[in-house]
Amino acid sequence: MIFLIYVVVTLITFLLMEGITWCTHKFVMHGFLWYLHEDHHQPKYQGVFEKNDAFFVIFAIPSIALFYFGINPDLNFMFFIGLGILLYGIAYFLIHDVLIHQRFKWFKNTKNKYLIGLRKAHKIHHKHLGKEEGECFGMLNVPKKYFKI
């Protein structure tokens, strides 16, 4: 029974991360930490890394801390919250950096309507080069209009 509870905690955390990501993207990345996110909105960035990549480290810190406190002194629910954050981070990397921005050429020719919709929504997000007037701040849950062919 406890295993099922831990699975549910992990799943709920993963799902809640979409809302946290949306809020963080809109109010932090397009707000007071715009100086880290700005280069990500510039066309054809010419580096291996962007300042924006610092957010991977920033978002990993809570997950790492939850893993640590989730095994000390015994395994507890904090470990599985950290796991949910980690799994969302992996999904974010695969969707955002691999599928959308093609930093790795793994899913170059997808025909999946959902993945194509995610690409369209993110393209709309990037049409704004400044921090104002943004839209489509989510990653996995975007408006349905982007899934229409």
N, CA, C and O atoms as a GROMACS GRO file, in nm:
protein
  596
    1MET      N    1   0.082  -0.121   0.000
    1MET     CA    2   0.000   0.000   0.000
    1MET      C    3   0.086   0.126   0.000
    1MET      O    4   0.055   0.223  -0.069
    2ILE      N    5   0.194   0.124   0.079
    2ILE     CA    6   0.280   0.242   0.085
    2ILE      C    7   0.345   0.270  -0.051
    2ILE      O    8   0.366   0.385  -0.088
    3PHE      N    9   0.376   0.163  -0.125
    3PHE     CA   10   0.434   0.178  -0.259
    3PHE      C   11   0.337   0.255  -0.350
    3PHE      O   12   0.379   0.344  -0.424
    4LEU      N   13   0.209   0.221  -0.344
    4LEU     CA   14   0.108   0.288  -0.425
    4LEU      C   15   0.098   0.436  -0.388
    4LEU      O   16   0.084   0.522  -0.475
    5ILE      N   17   0.107   0.466  -0.260
    5ILE     CA   18   0.103   0.606  -0.215
    5ILE      C   19   0.223   0.682  -0.272
    5ILE      O   20   0.209   0.795  -0.318
    6TYR      N   21   0.341   0.619  -0.269
    6TYR     CA   22   0.460   0.684  -0.324
    6TYR      C   23   0.449   0.707  -0.474
    6TYR      O   24   0.494   0.810  -0.525
    7VAL      N   25   0.390   0.612  -0.546
    7VAL     CA   26   0.368   0.629  -0.690
    7VAL      C   27   0.273   0.746  -0.715
    7VAL      O   28   0.296   0.827  -0.804
    8VAL      N   29   0.167   0.755  -0.636
    8VAL     CA   30   0.070   0.864  -0.651
    8VAL      C   31   0.136   0.998  -0.619
    8VAL      O   32   0.113   1.096  -0.690
    9VAL      N   33   0.217   1.005  -0.515
    9VAL     CA   34   0.289   1.129  -0.479
    9VAL      C   35   0.379   1.172  -0.594
    9VAL      O   36   0.384   1.290  -0.629
   10THR      N   37   0.451   1.076  -0.654
   10THR     CA   38   0.539   1.106  -0.766
   10THR      C   39   0.459   1.158  -0.885
   10THR      O   40   0.498   1.258  -0.946
   11LEU      N   41   0.348   1.094  -0.917
   11LEU     CA   42   0.265   1.134  -1.030
   11LEU      C   43   0.203   1.272  -1.007
   11LEU      O   44   0.203   1.356  -1.097
   12ILE      N   45   0.150   1.296  -0.888
   12ILE     CA   46   0.090   1.427  -0.858
   12ILE      C   47   0.196   1.536  -0.867
   12ILE      O   48   0.170   1.644  -0.920
   13THR      N   49   0.314   1.508  -0.815
   13THR     CA   50   0.423   1.607  -0.823
   13THR      C   51   0.455   1.637  -0.969
   13THR      O   52   0.469   1.754  -1.006
   14PHE      N   53   0.467   1.534  -1.052
   14PHE     CA   54   0.495   1.552  -1.194
   14PHE      C   55   0.389   1.642  -1.256
   14PHE      O   56   0.422   1.736  -1.330
   15LEU      N   57   0.262   1.615  -1.229
   15LEU     CA   58   0.153   1.693  -1.287
   15LEU      C   59   0.153   1.837  -1.236
   15LEU      O   60   0.128   1.930  -1.313
   16LEU      N   61   0.180   1.857  -1.108
   16LEU     CA   62   0.184   1.992  -1.051
   16LEU      C   63   0.300   2.075  -1.108
   16LEU      O   64   0.293   2.198  -1.111
   17MET      N   65   0.404   2.007  -1.150
   17MET     CA   66   0.520   2.077  -1.206
   17MET      C   67   0.485   2.156  -1.331
   17MET      O   68   0.550   2.256  -1.360
   18GLU      N   69   0.384   2.115  -1.405
   18GLU     CA   70   0.344   2.192  -1.524
   18GLU      C   71   0.296   2.330  -1.482
   18GLU      O   72   0.334   2.430  -1.545
   19GLY      N   73   0.214   2.338  -1.378
   19GLY     CA   74   0.168   2.468  -1.328
   19GLY      C   75   0.282   2.551  -1.270
   19GLY      O   76   0.289   2.672  -1.292
   20ILE      N   77   0.370   2.486  -1.197
   20ILE     CA   78   0.486   2.555  -1.140
   20ILE      C   79   0.575   2.607  -1.253
   20ILE      O   80   0.627   2.718  -1.246
   21THR      N   81   0.592   2.525  -1.356
   21THR     CA   82   0.674   2.566  -1.470
   21THR      C   83   0.611   2.686  -1.541
   21THR      O   84   0.680   2.781  -1.576
   22TRP      N   85   0.480   2.681  -1.562
   22TRP     CA   86   0.410   2.792  -1.629
   22TRP      C   87   0.432   2.921  -1.550
   22TRP      O   88   0.470   3.023  -1.607
   23CYS      N   89   0.407   2.916  -1.420
   23CYS     CA   90   0.422   3.036  -1.336
   23CYS      C   91   0.566   3.085  -1.332
   23CYS      O   92   0.592   3.205  -1.341
   24THR      N   93   0.659   2.993  -1.319
   24THR     CA   94   0.800   3.030  -1.315
   24THR      C   95   0.844   3.089  -1.448
   24THR      O   96   0.918   3.188  -1.450
   25HIS      N   97   0.799   3.030  -1.557
   25HIS     CA   98   0.836   3.081  -1.689
   25HIS      C   99   0.781   3.222  -1.709
   25HIS      O  100   0.853   3.311  -1.754
   26LYS      N  101   0.654   3.243  -1.675
   26LYS     CA  102   0.590   3.373  -1.697
   26LYS      C  103   0.641   3.481  -1.603
   26LYS      O  104   0.673   3.592  -1.646
   27PHE      N  105   0.650   3.449  -1.472
   27PHE     CA  106   0.677   3.554  -1.374
   27PHE      C  107   0.823   3.563  -1.329
   27PHE      O  108   0.864   3.668  -1.279
   28VAL      N  109   0.900   3.459  -1.346
   28VAL     CA  110   1.041   3.463  -1.306
   28VAL      C  111   1.131   3.477  -1.430
   28VAL      O  112   1.211   3.570  -1.439
   29MET      N  113   1.117   3.384  -1.524
   29MET     CA  114   1.204   3.386  -1.641
   29MET      C  115   1.173   3.507  -1.731
   29MET      O  116   1.264   3.565  -1.790
   30HIS      N  117   1.046   3.545  -1.741
   30HIS     CA  118   1.008   3.665  -1.816
   30HIS      C  119   0.989   3.783  -1.722
   30HIS      O  120   0.930   3.884  -1.760
   31GLY      N  121   1.039   3.770  -1.602
   31GLY     CA  122   1.033   3.874  -1.501
   31GLY      C  123   1.173   3.911  -1.455
   31GLY      O  124   1.258   3.952  -1.534
   32PHE      N  125   1.196   3.896  -1.322
   32PHE     CA  126   1.321   3.945  -1.265
   32PHE      C  127   1.446   3.866  -1.305
   32PHE      O  128   1.557   3.914  -1.284
   33LEU      N  129   1.431   3.744  -1.361
   33LEU     CA  130   1.548   3.671  -1.410
   33LEU      C  131   1.554   3.667  -1.564
   33LEU      O  132   1.611   3.575  -1.623
   34TRP      N  133   1.495   3.769  -1.626
   34TRP     CA  134   1.496   3.778  -1.771
   34TRP      C  135   1.640   3.779  -1.825
   34TRP      O  136   1.665   3.724  -1.932
   35TYR      N  137   1.733   3.839  -1.752
   35TYR     CA  138   1.871   3.846  -1.801
   35TYR      C  139   1.932   3.706  -1.821
   35TYR      O  140   2.025   3.691  -1.900
   36LEU      N  141   1.880   3.604  -1.752
   36LEU     CA  142   1.925   3.467  -1.776
   36LEU      C  143   1.850   3.401  -1.892
   36LEU      O  144   1.903   3.313  -1.959
   37HIS      N  145   1.727   3.444  -1.915
   37HIS     CA  146   1.641   3.380  -2.015
   37HIS      C  147   1.646   3.450  -2.151
   37HIS      O  148   1.609   3.391  -2.253
   38GLU      N  149   1.691   3.574  -2.153
   38GLU     CA  150   1.685   3.657  -2.274
   38GLU      C  151   1.756   3.595  -2.394
   38GLU      O  152   1.703   3.598  -2.505
   39ASP      N  153   1.873   3.538  -2.372
   39ASP     CA  154   1.946   3.482  -2.487
   39ASP      C  155   1.873   3.365  -2.552
   39ASP      O  156   1.896   3.334  -2.669
   40HIS      N  157   1.786   3.301  -2.477
   40HIS     CA  158   1.707   3.190  -2.531
   40HIS      C  159   1.605   3.239  -2.635
   40HIS      O  160   1.563   3.162  -2.721
   41HIS      N  161   1.567   3.366  -2.626
   41HIS     CA  162   1.469   3.422  -2.720
   41HIS      C  163   1.534   3.491  -2.839
   41HIS      O  164   1.464   3.548  -2.924
   42GLN      N  165   1.664   3.488  -2.847
   42GLN     CA  166   1.733   3.550  -2.960
   42GLN      C  167   1.747   3.447  -3.072
   42GLN      O  168   1.776   3.330  -3.047
   43PRO      N  169   1.726   3.490  -3.196
   43PRO     CA  170   1.737   3.396  -3.307
   43PRO      C  171   1.880   3.343  -3.324
   43PRO      O  172   1.977   3.417  -3.310
   44LYS      N  173   1.888   3.215  -3.352
   44LYS     CA  174   2.015   3.148  -3.385
   44LYS      C  175   2.126   3.179  -3.287
   44LYS      O  176   2.231   3.231  -3.324
   45TYR      N  177   2.103   3.146  -3.162
   45TYR     CA  178   2.207   3.161  -3.060
   45TYR      C  179   2.328   3.077  -3.101
   45TYR      O  180   2.312   2.962  -3.141
   46GLN      N  181   2.448   3.133  -3.090
   46GLN     CA  182   2.567   3.068  -3.144
   46GLN      C  183   2.656   3.003  -3.038
   46GLN      O  184   2.778   3.007  -3.052
   47GLY      N  185   2.601   2.945  -2.938
   47GLY     CA  186   2.684   2.880  -2.838
   47GLY      C  187   2.635   2.741  -2.807
   47GLY      O  188   2.524   2.703  -2.844
   48VAL      N  189   2.719   2.665  -2.739
   48VAL     CA  190   2.677   2.533  -2.695
   48VAL      C  191   2.578   2.548  -2.580
   48VAL      O  192   2.477   2.478  -2.574
   49PHE      N  193   2.608   2.641  -2.491
   49PHE     CA  194   2.521   2.667  -2.377
   49PHE      C  195   2.468   2.809  -2.386
   49PHE      O  196   2.530   2.897  -2.445
   50GLU      N  197   2.352   2.829  -2.326
   50GLU     CA  198   2.293   2.961  -2.312
   50GLU      C  199   2.292   2.994  -2.164
   50GLU      O  200   2.301   2.905  -2.079
   51LYS      N  201   2.281   3.123  -2.132
   51LYS     CA  202   2.263   3.160  -1.991
   51LYS      C  203   2.135   3.093  -1.938
   51LYS      O  204   2.127   3.059  -1.820
   52ASN      N  205   2.038   3.076  -2.024
   52ASN     CA  206   1.911   3.013  -1.990
   52ASN      C  207   1.931   2.873  -1.931
   52ASN      O  208   1.849   2.827  -1.851
   53ASP      N  209   2.038   2.805  -1.970
   53ASP     CA  210   2.064   2.670  -1.918
   53ASP      C  211   2.088   2.669  -1.768
   53ASP      O  212   2.082   2.562  -1.706
   54ALA      N  213   2.114   2.784  -1.709
   54ALA     CA  214   2.130   2.792  -1.564
   54ALA      C  215   2.002   2.747  -1.492
   54ALA      O  216   2.007   2.702  -1.378
   55PHE      N  217   1.888   2.760  -1.560
   55PHE     CA  218   1.762   2.718  -1.497
   55PHE      C  219   1.758   2.568  -1.471
   55PHE      O  220   1.688   2.525  -1.380
   56PHE      N  221   1.829   2.489  -1.549
   56PHE     CA  222   1.835   2.345  -1.521
   56PHE      C  223   1.898   2.321  -1.384
   56PHE      O  224   1.853   2.234  -1.308
   57VAL      N  225   2.001   2.397  -1.352
   57VAL     CA  226   2.066   2.384  -1.221
   57VAL      C  227   1.975   2.438  -1.112
   57VAL      O  228   1.959   2.375  -1.007
   58ILE      N  229   1.915   2.554  -1.137
   58ILE     CA  230   1.825   2.615  -1.037
   58ILE      C  231   1.711   2.521  -1.003
   58ILE      O  232   1.678   2.504  -0.886
   59PHE      N  233   1.651   2.458  -1.104
   59PHE     CA  234   1.537   2.369  -1.080
   59PHE      C  235   1.579   2.234  -1.024
   59PHE      O  236   1.497   2.163  -0.966
   60ALA      N  237   1.705   2.197  -1.041
   60ALA     CA  238   1.754   2.070  -0.987
   60ALA      C  239   1.778   2.077  -0.837
   60ALA      O  240   1.771   1.975  -0.769
   61ILE      N  241   1.806   2.195  -0.785
   61ILE     CA  242   1.840   2.209  -0.644
   61ILE      C  243   1.728   2.158  -0.552
   61ILE      O  244   1.758   2.080  -0.461
   62PRO      N  245   1.602   2.197  -0.572
   62PRO     CA  246   1.497   2.142  -0.484
   62PRO      C  247   1.485   1.990  -0.495
   62PRO      O  248   1.463   1.922  -0.395
   63SER      N  249   1.500   1.937  -0.615
   63SER     CA  250   1.490   1.793  -0.634
   63SER      C  251   1.602   1.722  -0.557
   63SER      O  252   1.577   1.623  -0.488
   64ILE      N  253   1.724   1.772  -0.570
   64ILE     CA  254   1.838   1.712  -0.499
   64ILE      C  255   1.817   1.719  -0.348
   64ILE      O  256   1.842   1.621  -0.277
   65ALA      N  257   1.772   1.834  -0.300
   65ALA     CA  258   1.747   1.849  -0.156
   65ALA      C  259   1.639   1.752  -0.109
   65ALA      O  260   1.651   1.692  -0.002
   66LEU      N  261   1.534   1.738  -0.187
   66LEU     CA  262   1.427   1.644  -0.150
   66LEU      C  263   1.475   1.500  -0.152
   66LEU      O  264   1.433   1.420  -0.067
   67PHE      N  265   1.560   1.464  -0.246
   67PHE     CA  266   1.619   1.330  -0.244
   67PHE      C  267   1.699   1.309  -0.116
   67PHE      O  268   1.686   1.206  -0.051
   68TYR      N  269   1.780   1.407  -0.081
   68TYR     CA  270   1.863   1.396   0.039
   68TYR      C  271   1.777   1.379   0.164
   68TYR      O  272   1.798   1.286   0.243
   69PHE      N  273   1.682   1.470   0.182
   69PHE     CA  274   1.598   1.464   0.303
   69PHE      C  275   1.497   1.350   0.296
   69PHE      O  276   1.440   1.310   0.398
   70GLY      N  277   1.475   1.298   0.176
   70GLY     CA  278   1.383   1.186   0.160
   70GLY      C  279   1.443   1.050   0.191
   70GLY      O  280   1.372   0.950   0.195
   71ILE      N  281   1.573   1.046   0.214
   71ILE     CA  282   1.636   0.919   0.254
   71ILE      C  283   1.702   0.929   0.391
   71ILE      O  284   1.754   0.830   0.443
   72ASN      N  285   1.700   1.049   0.451
   72ASN     CA  286   1.762   1.069   0.582
   72ASN      C  287   1.656   1.097   0.686
   72ASN      O  288   1.585   1.197   0.669
   73PRO      N  289   1.638   1.022   0.791
   73PRO     CA  290   1.712   0.900   0.819
   73PRO      C  291   1.654   0.778   0.747
   73PRO      O  292   1.725   0.680   0.726
   74ASP      N  293   1.527   0.782   0.709
   74ASP     CA  294   1.465   0.670   0.639
   74ASP      C  295   1.392   0.722   0.515
   74ASP      O  296   1.363   0.841   0.505
   75LEU      N  297   1.363   0.633   0.424
   75LEU     CA  298   1.291   0.669   0.303
   75LEU      C  299   1.154   0.727   0.340
   75LEU      O  300   1.080   0.668   0.419
   76ASN      N  301   1.121   0.844   0.281
   76ASN     CA  302   0.992   0.906   0.309
   76ASN      C  303   0.939   0.976   0.184
   76ASN      O  304   1.001   0.969   0.078
   77PHE      N  305   0.825   1.042   0.196
   77PHE     CA  306   0.755   1.100   0.081
   77PHE      C  307   0.836   1.207   0.010
   77PHE      O  308   0.816   1.229  -0.109
   78MET      N  309   0.929   1.275   0.080
   78MET     CA  310   1.008   1.380   0.015
   78MET      C  311   1.092   1.324  -0.100
   78MET      O  312   1.112   1.392  -0.200
   79PHE      N  313   1.139   1.202  -0.085
   79PHE     CA  314   1.215   1.138  -0.192
   79PHE      C  315   1.131   1.130  -0.318
   79PHE      O  316   1.182   1.153  -0.428
   80PHE      N  317   1.004   1.097  -0.305
   80PHE     CA  318   0.917   1.077  -0.420
   80PHE      C  319   0.869   1.209  -0.479
   80PHE      O  320   0.836   1.215  -0.598
   81ILE      N  321   0.864   1.314  -0.399
   81ILE     CA  322   0.840   1.447  -0.454
   81ILE      C  323   0.961   1.486  -0.540
   81ILE      O  324   0.946   1.537  -0.651
   82GLY      N  325   1.081   1.463  -0.487
   82GLY     CA  326   1.202   1.489  -0.564
   82GLY      C  327   1.206   1.408  -0.693
   82GLY      O  328   1.251   1.457  -0.797
   83LEU      N  329   1.158   1.283  -0.687
   83LEU     CA  330   1.153   1.198  -0.805
   83LEU      C  331   1.056   1.256  -0.909
   83LEU      O  332   1.086   1.254  -1.029
   84GLY      N  333   0.942   1.305  -0.865
   84GLY     CA  334   0.846   1.368  -0.957
   84GLY      C  335   0.906   1.489  -1.026
   84GLY      O  336   0.885   1.510  -1.146
   85ILE      N  337   0.980   1.570  -0.950
   85ILE     CA  338   1.047   1.686  -1.008
   85ILE      C  339   1.153   1.642  -1.109
   85ILE      O  340   1.162   1.698  -1.218
   86LEU      N  341   1.232   1.541  -1.074
   86LEU     CA  342   1.333   1.488  -1.165
   86LEU      C  343   1.270   1.436  -1.294
   86LEU      O  344   1.319   1.466  -1.403
   87LEU      N  345   1.164   1.358  -1.282
   87LEU     CA  346   1.099   1.304  -1.402
   87LEU      C  347   1.043   1.414  -1.491
   87LEU      O  348   1.050   1.406  -1.614
   88TYR      N  349   0.988   1.519  -1.428
   88TYR     CA  350   0.941   1.633  -1.507
   88TYR      C  351   1.060   1.702  -1.575
   88TYR      O  352   1.049   1.743  -1.691
   89GLY      N  353   1.171   1.715  -1.506
   89GLY     CA  354   1.290   1.775  -1.565
   89GLY      C  355   1.340   1.697  -1.685
   89GLY      O  356   1.382   1.756  -1.785
   90ILE      N  357   1.335   1.565  -1.676
   90ILE     CA  358   1.374   1.481  -1.790
   90ILE      C  359   1.278   1.502  -1.907
   90ILE      O  360   1.320   1.515  -2.022
   91ALA      N  361   1.148   1.505  -1.877
   91ALA     CA  362   1.047   1.529  -1.981
   91ALA      C  363   1.069   1.667  -2.043
   91ALA      O  364   1.060   1.683  -2.165
   92TYR      N  365   1.097   1.766  -1.960
   92TYR     CA  366   1.121   1.902  -2.009
   92TYR      C  367   1.240   1.904  -2.104
   92TYR      O  368   1.234   1.963  -2.212
   93PHE      N  369   1.349   1.840  -2.064
   93PHE     CA  370   1.468   1.833  -2.149
   93PHE      C  371   1.434   1.768  -2.284
   93PHE      O  372   1.470   1.820  -2.390
   94LEU      N  373   1.366   1.654  -2.280
   94LEU     CA  374   1.333   1.583  -2.404
   94LEU      C  375   1.240   1.664  -2.494
   94LEU      O  376   1.259   1.666  -2.615
   95ILE      N  377   1.141   1.729  -2.435
   95ILE     CA  378   1.046   1.807  -2.515
   95ILE      C  379   1.108   1.938  -2.561
   95ILE      O  380   1.109   1.969  -2.680
   96HIS      N  381   1.161   2.015  -2.466
   96HIS     CA  382   1.207   2.150  -2.497
   96HIS      C  383   1.338   2.153  -2.574
   96HIS      O  384   1.348   2.217  -2.679
   97ASP      N  385   1.439   2.085  -2.523
   97ASP     CA  386   1.571   2.095  -2.584
   97ASP      C  387   1.591   2.000  -2.701
   97ASP      O  388   1.662   2.032  -2.796
   98VAL      N  389   1.530   1.882  -2.694
   98VAL     CA  390   1.551   1.784  -2.800
   98VAL      C  391   1.446   1.801  -2.910
   98VAL      O  392   1.481   1.821  -3.026
   99LEU      N  393   1.319   1.792  -2.875
   99LEU     CA  394   1.212   1.797  -2.975
   99LEU      C  395   1.195   1.937  -3.035
   99LEU      O  396   1.196   1.953  -3.157
  100ILE      N  397   1.179   2.037  -2.950
  100ILE     CA  398   1.144   2.171  -2.999
  100ILE      C  399   1.265   2.244  -3.057
  100ILE      O  400   1.261   2.288  -3.172
  101HIS      N  401   1.371   2.256  -2.980
  101HIS     CA  402   1.486   2.336  -3.024
  101HIS      C  403   1.591   2.256  -3.099
  101HIS      O  404   1.688   2.313  -3.150
  102GLN      N  405   1.574   2.125  -3.106
  102GLN     CA  406   1.663   2.038  -3.184
  102GLN      C  407   1.810   2.055  -3.145
  102GLN      O  408   1.898   2.052  -3.231
  103ARG      N  409   1.836   2.072  -3.015
  103ARG     CA  410   1.976   2.078  -2.970
  103ARG      C  411   2.043   1.941  -2.989
  103ARG      O  412   2.165   1.930  -3.000
  104PHE      N  413   1.960   1.839  -2.993
  104PHE     CA  414   2.002   1.705  -3.031
  104PHE      C  415   1.904   1.660  -3.138
  104PHE      O  416   1.784   1.687  -3.125
  105LYS      N  417   1.947   1.597  -3.238
  105LYS     CA  418   1.863   1.563  -3.353
  105LYS      C  419   1.798   1.425  -3.338
  105LYS      O  420   1.814   1.340  -3.425
  106TRP      N  421   1.727   1.404  -3.229
  106TRP     CA  422   1.670   1.271  -3.202
  106TRP      C  423   1.529   1.254  -3.257
  106TRP      O  424   1.495   1.146  -3.305
  107PHE      N  425   1.446   1.357  -3.250
  107PHE     CA  426   1.305   1.347  -3.293
  107PHE      C  427   1.279   1.446  -3.406
  107PHE      O  428   1.181   1.520  -3.404
  108LYS      N  429   1.366   1.446  -3.502
  108LYS     CA  430   1.364   1.548  -3.607
  108LYS      C  431   1.240   1.541  -3.695
  108LYS      O  432   1.185   1.645  -3.731
  109ASN      N  433   1.195   1.423  -3.731
  109ASN     CA  434   1.086   1.408  -3.828
  109ASN      C  435   0.961   1.346  -3.769
  109ASN      O  436   0.903   1.255  -3.829
  110THR      N  437   0.920   1.392  -3.653
  110THR     CA  438   0.802   1.333  -3.590
  110THR      C  439   0.675   1.368  -3.667
  110THR      O  440   0.663   1.477  -3.723
  111LYS      N  441   0.582   1.276  -3.668
  111LYS     CA  442   0.451   1.298  -3.730
  111LYS      C  443   0.340   1.301  -3.624
  111LYS      O  444   0.222   1.313  -3.656
  112ASN      N  445   0.379   1.290  -3.497
  112ASN     CA  446   0.284   1.286  -3.387
  112ASN      C  447   0.216   1.423  -3.371
  112ASN      O  448   0.284   1.524  -3.355
  113LYS      N  449   0.082   1.426  -3.376
  113LYS     CA  450   0.007   1.552  -3.370
  113LYS      C  451   0.030   1.627  -3.241
  113LYS      O  452   0.040   1.750  -3.242
  114TYR      N  453   0.040   1.556  -3.130
  114TYR     CA  454   0.064   1.620  -3.001
  114TYR      C  455   0.200   1.690  -3.000
  114TYR      O  456   0.211   1.805  -2.959
  115LEU      N  457   0.304   1.620  -3.047
  115LEU     CA  458   0.438   1.677  -3.047
  115LEU      C  459   0.449   1.793  -3.145
  115LEU      O  460   0.519   1.891  -3.118
  116ILE      N  461   0.381   1.784  -3.257
  116ILE     CA  462   0.378   1.893  -3.354
  116ILE      C  463   0.308   2.014  -3.292
  116ILE      O  464   0.350   2.128  -3.313
  117GLY      N  465   0.200   1.990  -3.217
  117GLY     CA  466   0.130   2.098  -3.147
  117GLY      C  467   0.217   2.167  -3.045
  117GLY      O  468   0.214   2.289  -3.031
  118LEU      N  469   0.296   2.090  -2.973
  118LEU     CA  470   0.390   2.149  -2.876
  118LEU      C  471   0.490   2.238  -2.947
  118LEU      O  472   0.522   2.347  -2.899
  119ARG      N  473   0.539   2.193  -3.062
  119ARG     CA  474   0.634   2.274  -3.139
  119ARG      C  475   0.570   2.406  -3.185
  119ARG      O  476   0.631   2.512  -3.175
  120LYS      N  477   0.446   2.397  -3.235
  120LYS     CA  478   0.376   2.517  -3.282
  120LYS      C  479   0.359   2.618  -3.169
  120LYS      O  480   0.386   2.737  -3.186
  121ALA      N  481   0.314   2.571  -3.054
  121ALA     CA  482   0.291   2.661  -2.940
  121ALA      C  483   0.422   2.727  -2.897
  121ALA      O  484   0.424   2.846  -2.866
  122HIS      N  485   0.529   2.652  -2.896
  122HIS     CA  486   0.657   2.709  -2.853
  122HIS      C  487   0.709   2.809  -2.957
  122HIS      O  488   0.773   2.908  -2.922
  123LYS      N  489   0.682   2.782  -3.082
  123LYS     CA  490   0.722   2.876  -3.188
  123LYS      C  491   0.650   3.010  -3.169
  123LYS      O  492   0.710   3.116  -3.185
  124ILE      N  493   0.522   3.003  -3.133
  124ILE     CA  494   0.446   3.125  -3.104
  124ILE      C  495   0.506   3.197  -2.984
  124ILE      O  496   0.516   3.319  -2.983
  125HIS      N  497   0.547   3.120  -2.883
  125HIS     CA  498   0.609   3.180  -2.764
  125HIS      C  499   0.736   3.256  -2.805
  125HIS      O  500   0.762   3.364  -2.753
  126HIS      N  501   0.813   3.201  -2.896
  126HIS     CA  502   0.941   3.261  -2.934
  126HIS      C  503   0.929   3.371  -3.039
  126HIS      O  504   1.029   3.434  -3.072
  127LYS      N  505   0.809   3.395  -3.092
  127LYS     CA  506   0.797   3.506  -3.187
  127LYS      C  507   0.817   3.640  -3.117
  127LYS      O  508   0.847   3.740  -3.182
  128HIS      N  509   0.800   3.641  -2.985
  128HIS     CA  510   0.824   3.762  -2.905
  128HIS      C  511   0.969   3.759  -2.858
  128HIS      O  512   1.007   3.669  -2.783
  129LEU      N  513   1.049   3.856  -2.900
  129LEU     CA  514   1.190   3.858  -2.864
  129LEU      C  515   1.214   3.926  -2.729
  129LEU      O  516   1.321   3.912  -2.670
  130GLY      N  517   1.115   4.000  -2.682
  130GLY     CA  518   1.126   4.066  -2.552
  130GLY      C  519   1.054   3.988  -2.444
  130GLY      O  520   0.993   3.885  -2.472
  131LYS      N  521   1.063   4.037  -2.321
  131LYS     CA  522   1.002   3.964  -2.211
  131LYS      C  523   0.852   3.991  -2.198
  131LYS      O  524   0.781   3.915  -2.132
  132GLU      N  525   0.803   4.098  -2.260
  132GLU     CA  526   0.661   4.130  -2.253
  132GLU      C  527   0.585   4.060  -2.365
  132GLU      O  528   0.645   4.007  -2.459
  133GLU      N  529   0.454   4.062  -2.354
  133GLU     CA  530   0.362   4.011  -2.456
  133GLU      C  531   0.383   3.864  -2.488
  133GLU      O  532   0.353   3.820  -2.600
  134GLY      N  533   0.433   3.787  -2.395
  134GLY     CA  534   0.453   3.645  -2.419
  134GLY      C  535   0.322   3.568  -2.412
  134GLY      O  536   0.222   3.616  -2.360
  135GLU      N  537   0.325   3.448  -2.464
  135GLU     CA  538   0.212   3.356  -2.457
  135GLU      C  539   0.266   3.214  -2.461
  135GLU      O  540   0.384   3.194  -2.493
  136CYS      N  541   0.184   3.118  -2.430
  136CYS     CA  542   0.222   2.977  -2.430
  136CYS      C  543   0.343   2.950  -2.340
  136CYS      O  544   0.450   2.910  -2.387
  137PHE      N  545   0.325   2.973  -2.212
  137PHE     CA  546   0.434   2.955  -2.116
  137PHE      C  547   0.447   2.811  -2.066
  137PHE      O  548   0.546   2.778  -2.002
  138GLY      N  549   0.350   2.728  -2.094
  138GLY     CA  550   0.356   2.589  -2.049
  138GLY      C  551   0.446   2.505  -2.138
  138GLY      O  552   0.500   2.553  -2.237
  139MET      N  553   0.462   2.379  -2.098
  139MET     CA  554   0.547   2.290  -2.177
  139MET      C  555   0.469   2.171  -2.228
  139MET      O  556   0.475   2.141  -2.347
  140LEU      N  557   0.398   2.103  -2.143
  140LEU     CA  558   0.323   1.983  -2.184
  140LEU      C  559   0.176   2.012  -2.208
  140LEU      O  560   0.110   1.938  -2.282
  141ASN      N  561   0.124   2.116  -2.147
  141ASN     CA  562  -0.017   2.151  -2.159
  141ASN      C  563  -0.027   2.288  -2.226
  141ASN      O  564  -0.008   2.391  -2.162
  142VAL      N  565  -0.056   2.286  -2.356
  142VAL     CA  566  -0.068   2.410  -2.432
  142VAL      C  567  -0.209   2.417  -2.490
  142VAL      O  568  -0.277   2.315  -2.498
  143PRO      N  569  -0.253   2.536  -2.532
  143PRO     CA  570  -0.390   2.549  -2.586
  143PRO      C  571  -0.417   2.452  -2.700
  143PRO      O  572  -0.330   2.422  -2.782
  144LYS      N  573  -0.541   2.403  -2.702
  144LYS     CA  574  -0.582   2.302  -2.800
  144LYS      C  575  -0.572   2.350  -2.944
  144LYS      O  576  -0.557   2.268  -3.035
  145LYS      N  577  -0.578   2.480  -2.967
  145LYS     CA  578  -0.572   2.532  -3.104
  145LYS      C  579  -0.443   2.495  -3.176
  145LYS      O  580  -0.439   2.495  -3.299
  146TYR      N  581  -0.337   2.463  -3.104
  146TYR     CA  582  -0.210   2.428  -3.167
  146TYR      C  583  -0.205   2.283  -3.212
  146TYR      O  584  -0.110   2.242  -3.278
  147PHE      N  585  -0.305   2.208  -3.177
  147PHE     CA  586  -0.309   2.066  -3.217
  147PHE      C  587  -0.394   2.044  -3.342
  147PHE      O  588  -0.404   1.931  -3.391
  148LYS      N  589  -0.454   2.150  -3.393
  148LYS     CA  590  -0.533   2.138  -3.515
  148LYS      C  591  -0.440   2.149  -3.636
  148LYS      O  592  -0.350   2.233  -3.639
  149ILE      N  593  -0.463   2.065  -3.732
  149ILE     CA  594  -0.377   2.065  -3.853
  149ILE      C  595  -0.422   2.172  -3.949
  149ILE      O  596  -0.363   2.187  -4.056
   0.00000   0.00000   0.00000
